[in-house]
Amino acid sequence: MKKLVSLIIIIIGFAGIIGGCITKSSKFAITNITTEKQSLETIKEKGLLTIVSPPKEVPFFFINSETNKTSGIDADIITEIAKRLGINKIEVKEAPFSNLLEKLKTDDSIDMAVGGIFITPEREASVDFTKPLYKETETVIVPKYSDINNKSDLKELVIGVERGTIFVDLAQEWKKNNFIKDVMIFESTTDLLNAINLRKVDAGIADSIVVNSFLADGGSYLPLRTLKDYTPEVNGTLGMAVRKADISLLNEVNKIIDDMKADGTLYAILVDNGLNRDNIVPQ
């Protein structure tokens, strides 16, 4: 009899422990759902969308010196998204491109990361991305009057890339396979282009959109050009990032992106910023 009573007590105690665990788990799940809802609701209540972007990321996101307003591909897209969310004000915080996603994850005041961000599996492990907005490849930049004309000419040369970009991996792979001599890392594309012009590096790998925009504007004061005979090796899509927990915001933004693709607004923004149908990502 004592054994039976003891057994019953043990069973009841065990059930109590399991019941306690389920209750805590349920509360945790409910808390998460509430947080997800409040994320979008809070943004709408404040009438303010806070984003983080690299400084002077032409042509993705930058301050137009003539109008003193934000300009660029991603700037125009996020402005339209905010408008359709019913938000009339966007606050911009700056961070180096290499620290963009980390800033998003660690600063609770920031809602989204914006500014020419390639969607990759590694990045998707730490943040969520919107549906792809547009696509592009890399390009190789060299001094305008150099004898570098194709990839094989790079074999004994030093290549520059911007820190935090997917092109760092590409350059390291080239070095590993003896396609180039070495890799030098720079903090921005502007620094990279200046270094190529000053012959601190022999060539550079960068976003084709960035380089094409730079050259279309006359190349500023830097006599540079792209490699004449080169087939891109990176074909990627770009999007905007949100924290993993902000599911309601992500879903709402994705609906807006679908609408912008359907009504032609997204394509019009891309064309206004010098892109074309080659950059379009189908719905």
QUINOR-V506380 format. One record per pair of residues at least 24 apart in sequence whose C-alpha atoms are under 8 Angstrom apart, sorted by the first residue. I is the first residue (numbers start at 1). J is the second residue. D is the distance in whole Angstrom. If there is no record, write none. Layout:
# QUINOR-V506380
[[I,J,D] [I,J,D]]
This chain:
# QUINOR-V506380
[[32,245,8] [35,245,8] [35,246,8] [36,245,6] [36,246,5] [36,247,6] [36,248,6] [36,249,8] [37,248,6] [39,246,6] [39,248,7] [39,249,7] [40,246,8] [40,248,6] [40,249,5] [43,87,8] [44,85,7] [44,86,7] [44,87,6] [47,86,7] [47,87,5] [47,88,6] [47,89,6] [48,87,6] [48,88,7] [48,89,5] [48,90,6] [48,91,7] [49,82,7] [49,87,7] [49,89,6] [49,90,5] [49,91,6] [49,111,7] [50,90,6] [50,91,5] [50,92,6] [50,93,7] [50,109,7] [50,110,5] [50,111,5] [50,112,7] [51,90,7] [51,91,6] [51,92,5] [51,93,6] [51,110,5] [51,111,6] [51,112,5] [51,113,6] [51,114,7] [52,92,6] [52,93,5] [52,94,5] [52,95,7] [52,100,7] [52,103,8] [52,104,7] [52,110,7] [52,112,6] [52,113,5] [52,114,6] [53,92,7] [53,93,6] [53,94,5] [53,95,6] [53,96,8] [53,97,7] [53,100,7] [53,113,6] [53,114,5] [53,115,6] [54,94,5] [54,95,5] [54,96,5] [54,97,5] [54,100,7] [54,115,7] [55,94,6] [55,95,7] [55,96,7] [57,115,7] [58,210,7] [58,213,8] [59,209,8] [59,210,6] [59,213,7] [59,273,8] [60,115,5] [60,116,6] [60,210,8] [61,114,8] [61,115,6] [72,273,7] [73,269,7] [73,270,6] [73,273,6] [74,114,7] [74,115,6] [74,116,7] [75,114,8] [75,115,8] [76,269,7] [77,266,7] [77,269,7] [81,253,7] [81,256,7] [81,257,8] [84,256,7] [96,187,8] [96,188,8] [97,163,8] [97,164,6] [97,165,8] [97,188,8] [98,163,6] [98,164,4] [98,165,7] [98,187,8] [99,164,8] [101,127,7] [101,241,8] [104,242,7] [104,243,7] [105,243,6] [111,242,6] [111,243,8] [112,240,7] [112,241,6] [112,242,5] [112,243,8] [113,240,6] [113,241,5] [113,242,7] [114,239,8] [114,240,5] [114,241,7] [115,240,7] [116,238,6] [116,239,7] [117,238,5] [117,239,6] [117,240,7] [118,166,8] [118,236,6] [118,237,6] [118,238,4] [118,239,7] [119,236,7] [119,237,6] [119,238,5] [119,239,6] [126,243,8] [126,244,7] [127,241,6] [127,242,6] [127,243,5] [127,244,5] [128,241,6] [128,242,5] [128,243,6] [128,244,5] [128,250,8] [129,239,6] [129,240,6] [129,241,4] [129,242,6] [129,250,8] [130,239,6] [130,240,5] [130,241,6] [130,242,8] [130,250,6] [130,253,7] [130,254,6] [131,239,6] [131,254,6] [131,257,7] [132,237,6] [132,238,6] [132,239,5] [132,281,7] [133,237,7] [133,238,6] [133,239,5] [133,257,8] [133,266,8] [133,280,8] [133,281,7] [134,237,6] [134,238,6] [134,239,7] [134,279,5] [134,280,5] [134,281,5] [135,235,7] [135,236,6] [135,237,4] [135,238,6] [135,278,8] [135,279,5] [135,280,6] [135,281,6] [136,207,7] [136,208,7] [136,209,7] [136,235,6] [136,236,6] [136,237,6] [136,238,8] [136,279,6] [137,207,6] [137,208,6] [137,209,8] [137,232,6] [137,233,7] [137,234,5] [137,235,5] [137,236,6] [138,167,8] [138,205,7] [138,206,6] [138,207,5] [138,208,5] [138,232,6] [138,233,7] [138,234,6] [138,235,8] [139,205,6] [139,206,6] [139,207,6] [139,208,5] [139,211,8] [139,226,7] [139,227,8] [139,230,8] [139,232,7] [140,203,7] [140,204,6] [140,205,5] [140,206,7] [140,226,6] [140,227,6] [140,230,8] [141,196,8] [141,203,6] [141,204,5] [141,205,6] [141,206,8] [141,211,8] [141,224,7] [141,225,6] [141,226,4] [141,227,6] [142,196,7] [142,202,7] [142,203,5] [142,204,7] [142,224,6] [142,225,6] [142,226,6] [142,227,7] [143,196,6] [143,197,6] [143,202,8] [143,203,7] [143,223,6] [143,224,4] [143,225,6] [144,223,5] [144,224,4] [144,225,5] [145,223,8] [145,224,8] [148,227,7] [149,227,5] [149,228,5] [149,229,6] [150,227,6] [150,228,6] [150,229,5] [150,230,6] [151,179,8] [151,227,8] [151,229,7] [151,230,6] [152,179,7] [154,179,7] [154,180,5] [154,181,8] [155,179,5] [155,180,4] [155,181,6] [156,180,5] [156,181,5] [157,181,5] [157,182,7] [157,201,8] [157,202,6] [157,203,8] [158,182,5] [158,183,6] [158,184,7] [158,201,5] [158,202,5] [158,203,7] [159,183,5] [159,184,6] [159,201,6] [159,202,6] [159,203,5] [159,204,5] [159,205,7] [160,184,5] [160,185,6] [160,186,7] [160,192,6] [160,196,8] [160,201,6] [160,202,8] [160,203,6] [160,204,4] [160,205,6] [161,185,5] [161,186,6] [161,189,8] [161,192,7] [161,204,6] [161,205,5] [161,206,7] [162,186,5] [162,187,6] [162,188,5] [162,189,6] [162,192,7] [162,206,7] [163,187,5] [163,188,7] [167,205,6] [167,206,7] [171,205,8] [193,222,8] [194,222,7] [197,222,6] [197,223,7] [197,224,7] [209,275,8] [213,274,7] [237,281,8] [258,283,7]]
